[in-house]
Amino acid sequence: MKEKRGSARSGGRIFVAVTVGITVVILVASFAGSGEVLKNLLSADPLWLFLLFLDALGVVFVDALRIVLLSKRDISLWKSIKASIYGFYASAITPFASGGQPFQIYYLTKTGLEVERASMIVGVKFISSFTISVALGLFAMIFYGDEIASVKYLGKLIYIGVAVTLFFYFFFLLLAINTKFGKWFLSLPIVVVPMAFFLKKEKEEIYSVVEEKVNAYRNMLLSVWRDSRISLVLTMLLSFLMVGLILSAPYMAVKSVGGDVPFLKSLGMMAAMTMVFYFIPTPGASGGVEGVFYLVFSRIVPSDIAASALIVWRFFSYHLSLIMGVILGSGYVMRGDRIGGDSQ
């Protein structure tokens, strides 16, 4: 019964995300000229579409390699790939794209890892990717700040997004590395009371668990730093590669529909846009992402090309994650297995 309710909720979120996204795409295409947009899509270059497909698979594969590396190969590559797919899928169907990390932790614990170790793996991945995204976003603001600021309806919002993103970046960094701050924040009534309600535990139990888990997480991070510095360096390199693949996708999408844009400019504009994506409240940031993409890229390529590239890019960067997640999850449902409970 719980699995059916979970599937229904998941299906509802997918429906909302896809419906909102498609609605915005239809509006964008109508503004840009639906006939030209359709023509561009029908004549899309198969080579660039194939490269986009490889790019999307590359993001999943590199993310999986990070899990293998940080787990010291206690998690197989195949299970790591599944953890990555589930993470992107959960992000695609949750508000603010916030469900990816918690679900990856859940999946990794189901494969046999302790909660603290699973949290460490996902936390290190998150901080490394976030660090690189923030750094590239700041570089983009330096080199393309004037052009970004001039984007209609959006320029000032991106600057606000940069400021808020930096705040949250340092907040999460402090939460991960400072035990006292972590205990203080996680022991605040605004955090403890909802946790006690949902977990059906007394507040005193939550306080005790928080202290235990924070200490265990801190010790796990220290052990990784002492014993696996090479792994951390390699994780940063893989994170840089993964973020690079994500930011490169719009360039390939533009090229696939006959447009032309300087690679570094496309990379920089996408890095700046990412600063806004974090705060779009719809599942997978659907709707807002499409609008932001079109407003930015329609300034540097013809509007019909921007609209066509949007459709191609969104399919490979978002809808493909939904498809892979549904296929993978459906396999478990059909076999009657529980996620993470397989022996593969």
VMD Tcl script that draws the C-alpha trace (Angstrom):
set ca {
  {0.00 0.00 0.00}
  {2.82 2.41 0.92}
  {4.61 1.62 -2.34}
  {1.41 2.37 -4.29}
  {0.97 5.70 -2.48}
  {4.62 6.53 -3.12}
  {4.25 5.69 -6.80}
  {1.11 7.82 -7.03}
  {2.87 10.80 -5.43}
  {5.85 10.32 -7.72}
  {3.60 10.10 -10.76}
  {1.77 13.25 -9.68}
  {5.01 15.18 -9.32}
  {6.19 14.02 -12.74}
  {2.86 15.11 -14.24}
  {3.11 18.56 -12.63}
  {6.75 19.05 -13.64}
  {6.25 17.93 -17.23}
  {2.99 19.87 -17.62}
  {4.48 23.11 -16.30}
  {7.61 22.69 -18.42}
  {5.72 21.87 -21.61}
  {3.33 24.79 -21.06}
  {6.26 27.21 -20.86}
  {7.89 25.60 -23.91}
  {4.67 26.03 -25.93}
  {4.48 29.69 -24.93}
  {8.14 30.24 -25.82}
  {7.73 28.49 -29.17}
  {4.68 30.59 -30.01}
  {6.57 33.80 -29.25}
  {9.55 32.68 -31.31}
  {7.49 31.37 -34.23}
  {6.27 27.81 -33.87}
  {6.72 27.06 -37.57}
  {10.41 27.98 -37.54}
  {10.96 26.16 -34.26}
  {9.42 22.97 -35.66}
  {11.50 23.32 -38.82}
  {14.69 23.65 -36.76}
  {13.82 20.58 -34.71}
  {13.02 18.44 -37.75}
  {16.35 19.38 -39.34}
  {18.41 18.97 -36.14}
  {21.92 17.61 -36.66}
  {22.02 13.91 -35.57}
  {25.71 14.18 -34.62}
  {25.12 16.98 -32.10}
  {22.05 15.15 -30.75}
  {24.18 12.04 -30.25}
  {26.84 14.12 -28.50}
  {24.15 15.53 -26.22}
  {23.03 11.98 -25.41}
  {26.61 11.00 -24.59}
  {26.94 14.16 -22.51}
  {23.88 13.21 -20.44}
  {25.18 9.67 -19.91}
  {28.61 11.10 -19.10}
  {27.15 13.19 -16.27}
  {25.62 10.06 -14.70}
  {28.78 8.00 -15.22}
  {31.12 10.62 -13.71}
  {28.80 11.05 -10.73}
  {28.83 7.26 -10.25}
  {32.64 7.25 -10.36}
  {32.65 9.73 -7.49}
  {30.53 7.36 -5.42}
  {32.84 4.43 -6.18}
  {35.87 6.52 -5.27}
  {34.50 7.92 -2.01}
  {33.15 4.52 -0.93}
  {36.60 3.00 -1.49}
  {34.97 0.61 -3.96}
  {32.61 -0.82 -1.35}
  {29.83 0.13 -3.77}
  {30.01 -1.41 -7.23}
  {29.99 0.75 -10.33}
  {26.56 -0.55 -11.35}
  {25.00 0.27 -7.98}
  {26.72 3.66 -8.09}
  {25.19 4.31 -11.51}
  {21.78 3.42 -10.13}
  {22.35 5.73 -7.15}
  {23.23 8.54 -9.55}
  {20.16 7.94 -11.73}
  {17.90 7.85 -8.68}
  {19.49 11.06 -7.41}
  {18.87 12.96 -10.64}
  {15.38 11.49 -10.86}
  {14.50 12.55 -7.30}
  {15.85 16.04 -8.01}
  {13.67 16.21 -11.12}
  {10.43 15.56 -9.22}
  {10.97 17.51 -5.98}
  {10.47 21.24 -5.31}
  {13.68 23.29 -5.62}
  {15.23 20.07 -7.04}
  {16.02 19.28 -3.41}
  {15.34 15.54 -3.21}
  {18.41 14.18 -4.97}
  {20.86 14.12 -2.07}
  {18.45 12.68 0.57}
  {17.33 9.94 -1.80}
  {20.92 9.02 -2.68}
  {21.68 8.70 1.04}
  {18.62 6.47 1.42}
  {19.63 4.29 -1.53}
  {23.23 3.94 -0.36}
  {22.09 2.84 3.10}
  {19.92 0.20 1.43}
  {23.05 -1.17 -0.26}
  {24.65 -1.73 3.15}
  {26.45 1.50 4.04}
  {25.99 3.14 7.42}
  {23.99 6.36 7.42}
  {27.00 8.45 8.44}
  {29.15 7.05 5.64}
  {26.41 7.43 3.04}
  {25.86 11.01 4.23}
  {29.59 11.69 3.98}
  {29.74 10.43 0.38}
  {26.76 12.48 -0.73}
  {27.89 15.49 1.31}
  {31.37 15.54 -0.20}
  {29.89 15.19 -3.69}
  {27.48 18.04 -3.04}
  {30.08 20.41 -1.58}
  {32.60 19.71 -4.36}
  {30.02 20.26 -7.14}
  {28.58 23.31 -5.39}
  {32.07 24.80 -4.94}
  {32.89 24.46 -8.63}
  {29.46 25.75 -9.72}
  {29.80 28.82 -7.49}
  {33.36 29.51 -8.70}
  {32.35 29.24 -12.36}
  {29.27 31.37 -11.70}
  {31.42 34.12 -10.19}
  {33.83 34.00 -13.15}
  {30.82 34.27 -15.47}
  {29.62 37.36 -13.63}
  {33.08 38.93 -13.99}
  {33.41 38.31 -17.73}
  {29.77 38.57 -18.82}
  {28.29 40.65 -16.01}
  {27.20 43.58 -18.19}
  {25.49 41.32 -20.70}
  {23.82 39.31 -17.95}
  {22.62 42.47 -16.21}
  {21.01 43.68 -19.43}
  {18.81 40.60 -19.83}
  {15.20 41.76 -19.65}
  {13.34 40.81 -16.46}
  {16.23 38.64 -15.33}
  {19.51 40.57 -15.05}
  {19.06 41.87 -11.51}
  {17.48 38.59 -10.42}
  {20.65 36.71 -11.38}
  {22.72 39.06 -9.22}
  {20.35 38.39 -6.32}
  {20.66 34.68 -7.03}
  {24.45 34.91 -6.87}
  {24.29 36.63 -3.47}
  {21.81 34.12 -2.03}
  {23.75 31.18 -3.50}
  {26.97 32.39 -1.87}
  {25.16 32.67 1.46}
  {23.84 29.13 1.26}
  {27.20 27.84 0.03}
  {29.06 29.12 3.08}
  {26.20 27.98 5.31}
  {26.39 24.39 4.04}
  {30.18 24.46 4.18}
  {30.09 25.59 7.79}
  {27.44 23.01 8.61}
  {29.64 20.24 7.16}
  {32.99 21.14 8.74}
  {32.10 22.84 12.03}
  {30.73 20.41 14.61}
  {29.57 23.09 17.06}
  {27.67 24.96 14.37}
  {26.14 21.72 13.10}
  {24.95 20.74 16.58}
  {23.61 24.25 17.23}
  {21.69 24.48 13.97}
  {20.29 20.94 14.02}
  {19.22 21.44 17.66}
  {17.18 24.55 16.97}
  {13.47 24.13 17.77}
  {12.54 25.00 14.18}
  {14.50 21.90 13.10}
  {13.90 19.55 16.04}
  {10.12 20.00 16.40}
  {9.28 18.95 12.80}
  {11.77 16.06 13.05}
  {10.15 14.87 16.30}
  {6.70 15.12 14.72}
  {7.52 13.20 11.56}
  {9.72 10.61 13.30}
  {7.22 10.28 16.16}
  {9.92 10.67 18.79}
  {10.35 12.86 21.85}
  {12.36 16.04 21.42}
  {14.96 14.81 23.91}
  {15.55 11.75 21.73}
  {16.10 13.98 18.70}
  {18.64 16.10 20.59}
  {20.55 12.94 21.56}
  {20.48 11.54 18.02}
  {21.61 14.87 16.54}
  {24.68 14.98 18.77}
  {25.53 11.36 18.00}
  {25.08 11.72 14.23}
  {26.95 15.02 13.98}
  {29.92 13.57 15.86}
  {29.88 10.43 13.72}
  {29.66 12.48 10.51}
  {32.50 14.74 11.64}
  {34.70 11.73 12.50}
  {33.91 10.20 9.12}
  {34.96 13.37 7.30}
  {38.19 13.56 9.30}
  {39.00 9.94 8.52}
  {38.45 10.58 4.81}
  {40.72 13.63 4.96}
  {43.45 11.72 6.81}
  {43.30 8.50 4.81}
  {42.03 9.51 1.38}
  {43.36 12.92 0.39}
  {44.09 11.62 -3.10}
  {40.47 10.46 -3.32}
  {39.26 13.92 -2.36}
  {41.47 15.56 -5.00}
  {40.23 13.10 -7.62}
  {36.66 13.76 -6.50}
  {37.18 17.48 -7.09}
  {38.57 16.76 -10.57}
  {35.62 14.49 -11.38}
  {33.23 17.13 -10.04}
  {34.83 19.73 -12.30}
  {34.37 17.37 -15.24}
  {30.74 16.69 -14.33}
  {29.85 20.36 -13.92}
  {31.66 21.06 -17.20}
  {29.53 18.46 -18.96}
  {26.34 19.95 -17.51}
  {27.28 23.50 -18.51}
  {28.35 22.40 -22.01}
  {24.96 20.94 -22.93}
  {23.33 24.25 -24.02}
  {26.19 24.86 -26.49}
  {25.56 21.46 -28.08}
  {21.82 22.09 -28.13}
  {22.30 25.39 -29.98}
  {24.65 23.76 -32.47}
  {22.23 20.87 -33.04}
  {19.50 23.20 -34.34}
  {21.78 25.23 -36.62}
  {22.75 28.02 -34.24}
  {26.19 29.36 -33.48}
  {27.45 30.71 -30.17}
  {30.99 30.98 -28.72}
  {31.59 28.00 -26.45}
  {32.98 29.99 -23.52}
  {30.14 32.50 -23.73}
  {27.55 29.73 -23.68}
  {29.37 28.12 -20.75}
  {29.51 31.41 -18.86}
  {25.86 32.30 -19.41}
  {24.79 28.83 -18.29}
  {26.99 29.07 -15.17}
  {25.30 32.37 -14.28}
  {21.81 30.97 -14.94}
  {22.50 28.09 -12.58}
  {22.59 30.59 -9.73}
  {18.88 31.22 -10.30}
  {17.83 27.61 -10.90}
  {18.45 26.69 -7.24}
  {15.56 28.88 -6.09}
  {12.80 27.94 -8.52}
  {10.22 26.17 -6.30}
  {8.57 23.88 -8.87}
  {9.51 20.17 -9.13}
  {12.88 20.02 -10.85}
  {12.66 23.83 -11.21}
  {10.41 23.09 -14.22}
  {8.87 26.08 -15.90}
  {11.28 28.62 -14.50}
  {14.31 26.93 -16.04}
  {12.75 27.03 -19.50}
  {11.87 30.71 -19.16}
  {15.33 31.69 -17.89}
  {17.05 29.74 -20.66}
  {15.01 31.39 -23.38}
  {15.41 34.93 -22.01}
  {19.19 34.55 -21.82}
  {19.92 32.68 -25.05}
  {17.50 34.67 -27.18}
  {19.88 37.59 -26.64}
  {22.82 35.79 -28.22}
  {21.13 33.70 -30.95}
  {17.91 34.23 -33.00}
  {14.76 33.65 -30.98}
  {13.66 30.61 -33.01}
  {17.08 29.02 -32.49}
  {16.91 29.75 -28.76}
  {13.45 28.17 -28.49}
  {14.50 25.12 -30.50}
  {17.70 24.71 -28.46}
  {15.64 24.98 -25.28}
  {13.48 22.00 -26.29}
  {16.49 19.88 -27.22}
  {18.52 20.86 -24.14}
  {15.65 20.30 -21.71}
  {14.94 16.85 -23.10}
  {18.50 15.62 -22.62}
  {19.17 17.45 -19.35}
  {15.83 16.82 -17.64}
  {13.32 14.54 -19.34}
  {15.95 11.89 -19.97}
  {16.55 11.75 -16.19}
  {12.84 11.19 -15.68}
  {12.79 8.43 -18.29}
  {15.82 6.63 -16.84}
  {14.45 6.94 -13.29}
  {11.04 5.59 -14.28}
  {12.56 2.67 -16.22}
  {14.89 1.76 -13.36}
  {12.17 2.10 -10.74}
  {9.66 0.18 -12.84}
  {12.08 -2.74 -13.01}
  {12.00 -3.04 -9.23}
  {8.22 -2.72 -9.08}
  {7.70 -5.41 -11.71}
  {10.05 -7.79 -9.87}
  {8.58 -6.89 -6.49}
  {12.00 -5.84 -5.19}
  {12.81 -2.99 -2.85}
  {15.13 -0.24 -3.98}
  {18.65 -1.07 -2.94}
  {17.70 -4.57 -1.94}
  {19.03 -6.33 -5.02}
  {22.20 -8.31 -5.06}
  {23.49 -7.11 -8.38}
}
mol new
graphics top color blue
foreach p $ca { graphics top sphere $p radius 0.5 }
foreach p [lrange $ca 0 end-1] q [lrange $ca 1 end] { graphics top cylinder $p $q radius 0.2 }
display resetview
